[in-house]
């Protein structure tokens, strides 16, 4: 059996195992699309956030050493 034969038989098997279109297994990729914008405000400066991140990393390092 050549590689091409495997591809064809595998494709046929997947199509046969696919089930009915009405079995509820389909996914609508556009079901939750929204038009508009999303935005947020951090309420802190970048320096404050970087400082908080560094503090959290330092706490993790302290916990790992214990």
KESEGU-570076 format. One record per atom (N, C-alpha, C, CB): residue number from 1; residue in one letter; atom name; x, y, z. Coordinates in Angstrom, 1 decimal, padded with zeros to 4 digits. Each point is the difference from the previous one (the first is absolute). Glycine has a CB too. Layout:
N
<lumlo i="NUM" aa="a" at="CA" east="X" north="Y" up="Z"/>
...
***
This chain:
66
<lumlo i="1" aa="x" at="N" east="000.9" north="-001.2" up="000.0"/>
<lumlo i="1" aa="x" at="CA" east="-000.9" north="001.2" up="000.0"/>
<lumlo i="1" aa="x" at="C" east="000.9" north="001.2" up="000.0"/>
<lumlo i="1" aa="x" at="CB" east="-001.9" north="-001.2" up="001.2"/>
<lumlo i="2" aa="x" at="N" east="001.7" north="002.1" up="-002.1"/>
<lumlo i="2" aa="x" at="CA" east="000.7" north="001.2" up="-000.1"/>
<lumlo i="2" aa="x" at="C" east="-000.5" north="001.1" up="000.9"/>
<lumlo i="2" aa="x" at="CB" east="000.6" north="-000.6" up="-002.4"/>
<lumlo i="3" aa="x" at="N" east="000.1" north="001.6" up="002.6"/>
<lumlo i="3" aa="x" at="CA" east="-000.4" north="001.1" up="000.8"/>
<lumlo i="3" aa="x" at="C" east="-001.3" north="000.6" up="-000.4"/>
<lumlo i="3" aa="x" at="CB" east="002.4" north="000.5" up="000.5"/>
<lumlo i="4" aa="x" at="N" east="-002.5" north="-000.3" up="-001.9"/>
<lumlo i="4" aa="x" at="CA" east="-001.3" north="000.6" up="-000.5"/>
<lumlo i="4" aa="x" at="C" east="-001.2" north="-000.9" up="000.3"/>
<lumlo i="4" aa="x" at="CB" east="001.4" north="001.0" up="-001.8"/>
<lumlo i="5" aa="x" at="N" east="-001.2" north="-002.3" up="001.8"/>
<lumlo i="5" aa="x" at="CA" east="-001.1" north="-000.9" up="000.3"/>
<lumlo i="5" aa="x" at="C" east="-000.5" north="000.2" up="001.4"/>
<lumlo i="5" aa="x" at="CB" east="000.9" north="-001.7" up="-001.6"/>
<lumlo i="6" aa="x" at="N" east="000.1" north="001.8" up="002.5"/>
<lumlo i="6" aa="x" at="CA" east="-000.3" north="000.3" up="001.4"/>
<lumlo i="6" aa="x" at="C" east="-000.8" north="001.3" up="000.2"/>
<lumlo i="6" aa="x" at="CB" east="002.0" north="-001.3" up="000.7"/>
<lumlo i="7" aa="x" at="N" east="-001.6" north="002.3" up="-001.4"/>
<lumlo i="7" aa="x" at="CA" east="-000.7" north="001.3" up="000.1"/>
<lumlo i="7" aa="x" at="C" east="-001.5" north="-000.1" up="-000.4"/>
<lumlo i="7" aa="x" at="CB" east="002.2" north="001.2" up="-000.4"/>
<lumlo i="8" aa="x" at="N" east="-002.4" north="-001.9" up="-000.7"/>
<lumlo i="8" aa="x" at="CA" east="-001.3" north="-000.2" up="-000.6"/>
<lumlo i="8" aa="x" at="C" east="-000.9" north="-000.8" up="001.0"/>
<lumlo i="8" aa="x" at="CB" east="000.9" north="000.2" up="-002.3"/>
<lumlo i="9" aa="x" at="N" east="-000.4" north="-001.3" up="002.8"/>
<lumlo i="9" aa="x" at="CA" east="-000.8" north="-000.8" up="000.8"/>
<lumlo i="9" aa="x" at="C" east="-000.3" north="000.7" up="001.4"/>
<lumlo i="9" aa="x" at="CB" east="001.0" north="-002.1" up="-001.1"/>
<lumlo i="10" aa="x" at="N" east="000.0" north="002.8" up="001.6"/>
<lumlo i="10" aa="x" at="CA" east="-000.2" north="000.7" up="001.2"/>
<lumlo i="10" aa="x" at="C" east="-001.0" north="001.1" up="-000.1"/>
<lumlo i="10" aa="x" at="CB" east="002.4" north="-000.5" up="000.6"/>
<lumlo i="11" aa="x" at="N" east="-002.4" north="001.2" up="-001.7"/>
<lumlo i="11" aa="x" at="CA" east="-000.9" north="001.0" up="-000.3"/>
<lumlo i="11" aa="x" at="C" east="-001.5" north="-000.5" up="-000.1"/>
<lumlo i="11" aa="x" at="CB" east="001.8" north="001.3" up="-001.2"/>
<lumlo i="12" aa="x" at="N" east="-001.9" north="-002.5" up="000.5"/>
<lumlo i="12" aa="x" at="CA" east="-001.3" north="-000.6" up="-000.1"/>
<lumlo i="12" aa="x" at="C" east="-000.5" north="-000.5" up="001.4"/>
<lumlo i="12" aa="x" at="CB" east="000.6" north="-000.7" up="-002.3"/>
<lumlo i="13" aa="x" at="N" east="000.3" north="000.2" up="003.1"/>
<lumlo i="13" aa="x" at="CA" east="-000.4" north="-000.5" up="001.4"/>
<lumlo i="13" aa="x" at="C" east="-000.5" north="001.2" up="000.8"/>
<lumlo i="13" aa="x" at="CB" east="001.7" north="-001.9" up="-000.1"/>
<lumlo i="14" aa="x" at="N" east="-001.0" north="003.0" up="000.0"/>
<lumlo i="14" aa="x" at="CA" east="-000.4" north="001.2" up="000.8"/>
<lumlo i="14" aa="x" at="C" east="-001.3" north="000.5" up="-000.4"/>
<lumlo i="14" aa="x" at="CB" east="002.4" north="000.6" up="000.3"/>
<lumlo i="15" aa="x" at="N" east="-002.6" north="-000.6" up="-001.6"/>
<lumlo i="15" aa="x" at="CA" east="-001.3" north="000.5" up="-000.5"/>
<lumlo i="15" aa="x" at="C" east="-001.1" north="-000.9" up="000.4"/>
<lumlo i="15" aa="x" at="CB" east="001.1" north="001.0" up="-002.0"/>
<lumlo i="16" aa="x" at="N" east="-000.9" north="-002.3" up="002.1"/>
<lumlo i="16" aa="x" at="CA" east="-001.0" north="-001.0" up="000.4"/>
<lumlo i="16" aa="x" at="C" east="-000.3" north="000.1" up="001.5"/>
<lumlo i="16" aa="x" at="CB" east="000.7" north="-001.5" up="-001.9"/>
<lumlo i="17" aa="x" at="N" east="000.4" north="001.8" up="002.7"/>
<lumlo i="17" aa="x" at="CA" east="-000.2" north="000.1" up="001.4"/>
<lumlo i="17" aa="x" at="C" east="-000.5" north="001.4" up="000.4"/>
<lumlo i="17" aa="x" at="CB" east="001.9" north="-001.6" up="000.3"/>
<lumlo i="18" aa="x" at="N" east="-002.0" north="002.5" up="-001.2"/>
<lumlo i="18" aa="x" at="CA" east="-000.4" north="001.4" up="000.3"/>
<lumlo i="18" aa="x" at="C" east="-001.4" north="000.2" up="000.6"/>
<lumlo i="18" aa="x" at="CB" east="001.5" north="000.6" up="-001.8"/>
<lumlo i="19" aa="x" at="N" east="-002.4" north="-001.6" up="001.6"/>
<lumlo i="19" aa="x" at="CA" east="-001.3" north="000.2" up="000.6"/>
<lumlo i="19" aa="x" at="C" east="-000.9" north="000.9" up="-000.9"/>
<lumlo i="19" aa="x" at="CB" east="000.9" north="-000.4" up="002.3"/>
<lumlo i="20" aa="x" at="N" east="-002.1" north="000.5" up="-001.9"/>
<lumlo i="20" aa="x" at="CA" east="-001.0" north="000.9" up="-000.7"/>
<lumlo i="20" aa="x" at="C" east="000.3" north="001.4" up="000.3"/>
<lumlo i="20" aa="x" at="CB" east="-001.7" north="-001.8" up="000.1"/>
<lumlo i="21" aa="x" at="N" east="001.3" north="002.7" up="-001.0"/>
<lumlo i="21" aa="x" at="CA" east="000.2" north="001.4" up="000.2"/>
<lumlo i="21" aa="x" at="C" east="-001.0" north="000.5" up="001.1"/>
<lumlo i="21" aa="x" at="CB" east="000.7" north="000.3" up="-002.4"/>
<lumlo i="22" aa="x" at="N" east="-001.7" north="-001.0" up="002.6"/>
<lumlo i="22" aa="x" at="CA" east="-001.0" north="000.5" up="001.0"/>
<lumlo i="22" aa="x" at="C" east="000.2" north="-000.6" up="001.4"/>
<lumlo i="22" aa="x" at="CB" east="-001.6" north="000.2" up="-001.8"/>
<lumlo i="23" aa="x" at="N" east="002.8" north="-000.8" up="002.1"/>
<lumlo i="23" aa="x" at="CA" east="000.2" north="-000.6" up="001.3"/>
<lumlo i="23" aa="x" at="C" east="000.4" north="001.0" up="001.1"/>
<lumlo i="23" aa="x" at="CB" east="000.6" north="-002.1" up="-001.2"/>
<lumlo i="24" aa="x" at="N" east="-000.5" north="003.4" up="000.8"/>
<lumlo i="24" aa="x" at="CA" east="000.4" north="001.0" up="001.0"/>
<lumlo i="24" aa="x" at="C" east="001.5" north="000.1" up="000.3"/>
<lumlo i="24" aa="x" at="CB" east="-002.2" north="-000.4" up="001.0"/>
<lumlo i="25" aa="x" at="N" east="003.0" north="-000.3" up="-001.8"/>
<lumlo i="25" aa="x" at="CA" east="001.4" north="000.0" up="000.2"/>
<lumlo i="25" aa="x" at="C" east="000.7" north="001.2" up="-000.8"/>
<lumlo i="25" aa="x" at="CB" east="-000.1" north="-002.5" up="000.4"/>
<lumlo i="26" aa="x" at="N" east="-000.6" north="003.2" up="-001.2"/>
<lumlo i="26" aa="x" at="CA" east="000.6" north="001.1" up="-000.7"/>
<lumlo i="26" aa="x" at="C" east="000.2" north="001.2" up="000.9"/>
<lumlo i="26" aa="x" at="CB" east="-001.1" north="-000.9" up="-002.1"/>
<lumlo i="27" aa="x" at="N" east="002.0" north="001.7" up="001.7"/>
<lumlo i="27" aa="x" at="CA" east="000.3" north="001.2" up="000.7"/>
<lumlo i="27" aa="x" at="C" east="-000.1" north="001.2" up="-000.9"/>
<lumlo i="27" aa="x" at="CB" east="001.6" north="-001.2" up="001.5"/>
<lumlo i="28" aa="x" at="N" east="-002.4" north="002.2" up="-001.0"/>
<lumlo i="28" aa="x" at="CA" east="-000.1" north="001.2" up="-000.8"/>
<lumlo i="28" aa="x" at="C" east="001.0" north="001.0" up="000.4"/>
<lumlo i="28" aa="x" at="CB" east="-002.5" north="-000.4" up="-000.2"/>
<lumlo i="29" aa="x" at="N" east="003.6" north="000.6" up="-000.6"/>
<lumlo i="29" aa="x" at="CA" east="001.1" north="000.9" up="000.4"/>
<lumlo i="29" aa="x" at="C" east="-000.4" north="001.4" up="000.1"/>
<lumlo i="29" aa="x" at="CB" east="001.5" north="-001.6" up="-001.1"/>
<lumlo i="30" aa="x" at="N" east="-002.7" north="002.0" up="000.5"/>
<lumlo i="30" aa="x" at="CA" east="-000.4" north="001.4" up="000.0"/>
<lumlo i="30" aa="x" at="C" east="-001.1" north="000.3" up="001.0"/>
<lumlo i="30" aa="x" at="CB" east="000.6" north="000.1" up="-002.4"/>
<lumlo i="31" aa="x" at="N" east="-000.9" north="-001.1" up="003.3"/>
<lumlo i="31" aa="x" at="CA" east="-001.1" north="000.1" up="000.9"/>
<lumlo i="31" aa="x" at="C" east="000.2" north="001.2" up="001.0"/>
<lumlo i="31" aa="x" at="CB" east="-000.3" north="-002.5" up="-000.2"/>
<lumlo i="32" aa="x" at="N" east="001.6" north="002.7" up="000.6"/>
<lumlo i="32" aa="x" at="CA" east="000.2" north="001.1" up="001.0"/>
<lumlo i="32" aa="x" at="C" east="000.8" north="001.1" up="-000.5"/>
<lumlo i="32" aa="x" at="CB" east="-000.1" north="-001.8" up="001.7"/>
<lumlo i="33" aa="x" at="N" east="000.0" north="002.1" up="-003.0"/>
<lumlo i="33" aa="x" at="CA" east="000.7" north="001.2" up="-000.5"/>
<lumlo i="33" aa="x" at="C" east="-000.7" north="001.2" up="000.4"/>
<lumlo i="33" aa="x" at="CB" east="000.8" north="-001.3" up="-002.0"/>
<lumlo i="34" aa="x" at="N" east="000.0" north="002.4" up="002.3"/>
<lumlo i="34" aa="x" at="CA" east="-000.6" north="001.2" up="000.4"/>
<lumlo i="34" aa="x" at="C" east="000.7" north="001.2" up="-000.8"/>
<lumlo i="34" aa="x" at="CB" east="-000.5" north="-001.0" up="002.3"/>
<lumlo i="35" aa="x" at="N" east="-000.3" north="001.9" up="-002.6"/>
<lumlo i="35" aa="x" at="CA" east="000.6" north="001.2" up="-000.6"/>
<lumlo i="35" aa="x" at="C" east="000.2" north="001.1" up="001.1"/>
<lumlo i="35" aa="x" at="CB" east="-001.1" north="-000.5" up="-002.3"/>
<lumlo i="36" aa="x" at="N" east="002.2" north="001.1" up="002.3"/>
<lumlo i="36" aa="x" at="CA" east="000.3" north="001.1" up="001.0"/>
<lumlo i="36" aa="x" at="C" east="001.4" north="-000.1" up="000.5"/>
<lumlo i="36" aa="x" at="CB" east="-002.4" north="-000.1" up="000.6"/>
<lumlo i="37" aa="x" at="N" east="002.6" north="000.8" up="000.5"/>
<lumlo i="37" aa="x" at="CA" east="001.3" north="000.1" up="000.6"/>
<lumlo i="37" aa="x" at="C" east="000.0" north="-000.5" up="001.4"/>
<lumlo i="37" aa="x" at="CB" east="000.6" north="002.0" up="-001.5"/>
<lumlo i="38" aa="x" at="N" east="000.5" north="-002.5" up="001.9"/>
<lumlo i="38" aa="x" at="CA" east="000.2" north="-000.3" up="001.4"/>
<lumlo i="38" aa="x" at="C" east="001.2" north="000.8" up="000.5"/>
<lumlo i="38" aa="x" at="CB" east="-001.0" north="-002.4" up="-000.3"/>
<lumlo i="39" aa="x" at="N" east="000.9" north="003.0" up="001.5"/>
<lumlo i="39" aa="x" at="CA" east="001.1" north="000.8" up="000.5"/>
<lumlo i="39" aa="x" at="C" east="000.0" north="-000.2" up="001.6"/>
<lumlo i="39" aa="x" at="CB" east="-000.1" north="001.7" up="-002.0"/>
<lumlo i="40" aa="x" at="N" east="001.2" north="-001.4" up="002.6"/>
<lumlo i="40" aa="x" at="CA" east="000.1" north="000.0" up="001.4"/>
<lumlo i="40" aa="x" at="C" east="001.0" north="001.0" up="000.5"/>
<lumlo i="40" aa="x" at="CB" east="-000.6" north="-002.4" up="000.0"/>
<lumlo i="41" aa="x" at="N" east="000.5" north="002.8" up="001.2"/>
<lumlo i="41" aa="x" at="CA" east="001.0" north="000.9" up="000.6"/>
<lumlo i="41" aa="x" at="C" east="000.5" north="-000.8" up="001.2"/>
<lumlo i="41" aa="x" at="CB" east="-001.1" north="002.1" up="-000.8"/>
<lumlo i="42" aa="x" at="N" east="002.5" north="-002.1" up="000.8"/>
<lumlo i="42" aa="x" at="CA" east="000.6" north="-000.8" up="001.1"/>
<lumlo i="42" aa="x" at="C" east="-000.1" north="000.8" up="001.3"/>
<lumlo i="42" aa="x" at="CB" east="001.6" north="-001.0" up="-001.6"/>
<lumlo i="43" aa="x" at="N" east="-001.6" north="002.3" up="001.6"/>
<lumlo i="43" aa="x" at="CA" east="-000.1" north="000.7" up="001.2"/>
<lumlo i="43" aa="x" at="C" east="001.4" north="000.1" up="000.7"/>
<lumlo i="43" aa="x" at="CB" east="-002.4" north="-000.7" up="000.3"/>
<lumlo i="44" aa="x" at="N" east="003.4" north="000.2" up="-000.9"/>
<lumlo i="44" aa="x" at="CA" east="001.4" north="000.1" up="000.5"/>
<lumlo i="44" aa="x" at="C" east="000.9" north="000.3" up="-001.1"/>
<lumlo i="44" aa="x" at="CB" east="-000.6" north="-001.6" up="001.9"/>
<lumlo i="45" aa="x" at="N" east="001.7" north="002.2" up="-001.6"/>
<lumlo i="45" aa="x" at="CA" east="001.0" north="000.2" up="-001.0"/>
<lumlo i="45" aa="x" at="C" east="000.8" north="-001.3" up="-000.4"/>
<lumlo i="45" aa="x" at="CB" east="000.2" north="002.4" up="000.8"/>
<lumlo i="46" aa="x" at="N" east="000.4" north="-002.4" up="-001.9"/>
<lumlo i="46" aa="x" at="CA" east="000.8" north="-001.1" up="-000.4"/>
<lumlo i="46" aa="x" at="C" east="001.1" north="-000.3" up="001.1"/>
<lumlo i="46" aa="x" at="CB" east="-000.4" north="000.5" up="-002.4"/>
<lumlo i="47" aa="x" at="N" east="001.0" north="000.5" up="002.9"/>
<lumlo i="47" aa="x" at="CA" east="001.0" north="-000.2" up="001.0"/>
<lumlo i="47" aa="x" at="C" east="-000.6" north="-000.7" up="001.3"/>
<lumlo i="47" aa="x" at="CB" east="001.3" north="002.0" up="-000.9"/>
<lumlo i="48" aa="x" at="N" east="-002.5" north="-001.6" up="001.3"/>
<lumlo i="48" aa="x" at="CA" east="-000.6" north="-000.6" up="001.1"/>
<lumlo i="48" aa="x" at="C" east="-000.3" north="-001.5" up="-000.2"/>
<lumlo i="48" aa="x" at="CB" east="-001.0" north="002.2" up="000.6"/>
<lumlo i="49" aa="x" at="N" east="000.5" north="-002.5" up="-001.9"/>
<lumlo i="49" aa="x" at="CA" east="-000.3" north="-001.4" up="-000.3"/>
<lumlo i="49" aa="x" at="C" east="001.2" north="-000.8" up="-000.1"/>
<lumlo i="49" aa="x" at="CB" east="-002.0" north="000.8" up="-001.2"/>
<lumlo i="50" aa="x" at="N" east="003.1" north="-000.3" up="000.7"/>
<lumlo i="50" aa="x" at="CA" east="001.3" north="-000.8" up="-000.1"/>
<lumlo i="50" aa="x" at="C" east="000.5" north="-000.2" up="001.4"/>
<lumlo i="50" aa="x" at="CB" east="000.5" north="001.0" up="-002.2"/>
<lumlo i="51" aa="x" at="N" east="-000.6" north="000.0" up="003.1"/>
<lumlo i="51" aa="x" at="CA" east="000.4" north="-000.2" up="001.4"/>
<lumlo i="51" aa="x" at="C" east="-000.8" north="-001.1" up="000.7"/>
<lumlo i="51" aa="x" at="CB" east="000.7" north="002.5" up="000.0"/>
<lumlo i="52" aa="x" at="N" east="-002.0" north="-002.5" up="-000.2"/>
<lumlo i="52" aa="x" at="CA" east="-000.9" north="-001.0" up="000.5"/>
<lumlo i="52" aa="x" at="C" east="000.4" north="-001.4" up="-000.5"/>
<lumlo i="52" aa="x" at="CB" east="-001.8" north="001.7" up="000.2"/>
<lumlo i="53" aa="x" at="N" east="002.1" north="-001.8" up="-001.5"/>
<lumlo i="53" aa="x" at="CA" east="000.4" north="-001.3" up="-000.5"/>
<lumlo i="53" aa="x" at="C" east="001.3" north="-000.5" up="000.6"/>
<lumlo i="53" aa="x" at="CB" east="-001.1" north="000.6" up="-002.2"/>
<lumlo i="54" aa="x" at="N" east="002.0" north="000.3" up="002.3"/>
<lumlo i="54" aa="x" at="CA" east="001.3" north="-000.3" up="000.6"/>
<lumlo i="54" aa="x" at="C" east="-000.2" north="-000.5" up="001.5"/>
<lumlo i="54" aa="x" at="CB" east="001.2" north="001.6" up="-001.5"/>
<lumlo i="55" aa="x" at="N" east="-002.1" north="-000.9" up="002.2"/>
<lumlo i="55" aa="x" at="CA" east="-000.2" north="-000.5" up="001.4"/>
<lumlo i="55" aa="x" at="C" east="-000.6" north="-001.4" up="000.0"/>
<lumlo i="55" aa="x" at="CB" east="-000.4" north="002.4" up="000.7"/>
<lumlo i="56" aa="x" at="N" east="-000.5" north="-002.7" up="-001.6"/>
<lumlo i="56" aa="x" at="CA" east="-000.7" north="-001.3" up="-000.1"/>
<lumlo i="56" aa="x" at="C" east="001.1" north="-001.0" up="-000.3"/>
<lumlo i="56" aa="x" at="CB" east="-002.2" north="001.0" up="-000.7"/>
<lumlo i="57" aa="x" at="N" east="003.1" north="-000.7" up="-000.2"/>
<lumlo i="57" aa="x" at="CA" east="001.1" north="-001.0" up="-000.4"/>
<lumlo i="57" aa="x" at="C" east="000.9" north="-000.2" up="001.2"/>
<lumlo i="57" aa="x" at="CB" east="-000.1" north="000.8" up="-002.4"/>
<lumlo i="58" aa="x" at="N" east="000.4" north="000.3" up="003.1"/>
<lumlo i="58" aa="x" at="CA" east="000.9" north="-000.2" up="001.2"/>
<lumlo i="58" aa="x" at="C" east="-000.7" north="-000.9" up="001.1"/>
<lumlo i="58" aa="x" at="CB" east="001.0" north="002.3" up="-000.5"/>
<lumlo i="59" aa="x" at="N" east="-002.3" north="-002.1" up="000.6"/>
<lumlo i="59" aa="x" at="CA" east="-000.8" north="-000.8" up="001.0"/>
<lumlo i="59" aa="x" at="C" east="000.1" north="-001.5" up="-000.4"/>
<lumlo i="59" aa="x" at="CB" east="-001.5" north="001.9" up="000.5"/>
<lumlo i="60" aa="x" at="N" east="001.3" north="-002.2" up="-001.8"/>
<lumlo i="60" aa="x" at="CA" east="000.1" north="-001.3" up="-000.5"/>
<lumlo i="60" aa="x" at="C" east="001.3" north="-000.6" up="000.2"/>
<lumlo i="60" aa="x" at="CB" east="-001.7" north="000.5" up="-001.7"/>
<lumlo i="61" aa="x" at="N" east="002.8" north="000.2" up="001.5"/>
<lumlo i="61" aa="x" at="CA" east="001.4" north="-000.5" up="000.2"/>
<lumlo i="61" aa="x" at="C" east="000.2" north="-000.3" up="001.5"/>
<lumlo i="61" aa="x" at="CB" east="000.8" north="001.4" up="-002.0"/>
<lumlo i="62" aa="x" at="N" east="-001.4" north="-000.5" up="002.9"/>
<lumlo i="62" aa="x" at="CA" east="000.2" north="-000.3" up="001.4"/>
<lumlo i="62" aa="x" at="C" east="-000.7" north="-001.3" up="000.4"/>
<lumlo i="62" aa="x" at="CB" east="000.1" north="002.5" up="000.4"/>
<lumlo i="63" aa="x" at="N" east="-001.3" north="-002.7" up="-001.0"/>
<lumlo i="63" aa="x" at="CA" east="-000.8" north="-001.2" up="000.4"/>
<lumlo i="63" aa="x" at="C" east="000.7" north="-001.3" up="-000.6"/>
<lumlo i="63" aa="x" at="CB" east="-002.1" north="001.4" up="000.0"/>
<lumlo i="64" aa="x" at="N" east="002.7" north="-001.3" up="-001.1"/>
<lumlo i="64" aa="x" at="CA" east="000.7" north="-001.2" up="-000.6"/>
<lumlo i="64" aa="x" at="C" east="001.3" north="-000.3" up="000.8"/>
<lumlo i="64" aa="x" at="CB" east="-000.9" north="000.6" up="-002.2"/>
<lumlo i="65" aa="x" at="N" east="001.5" north="000.3" up="002.9"/>
<lumlo i="65" aa="x" at="CA" east="001.2" north="-000.2" up="000.8"/>
<lumlo i="65" aa="x" at="C" east="-000.3" north="-000.6" up="001.3"/>
<lumlo i="65" aa="x" at="CB" east="001.1" north="001.9" up="-001.1"/>
<lumlo i="66" aa="x" at="N" east="-002.3" north="-001.8" up="001.5"/>
<lumlo i="66" aa="x" at="CA" east="-000.4" north="-000.6" up="001.4"/>
<lumlo i="66" aa="x" at="C" east="-000.1" north="-001.5" up="000.0"/>
<lumlo i="66" aa="x" at="CB" east="-001.2" north="002.1" up="000.5"/>
***
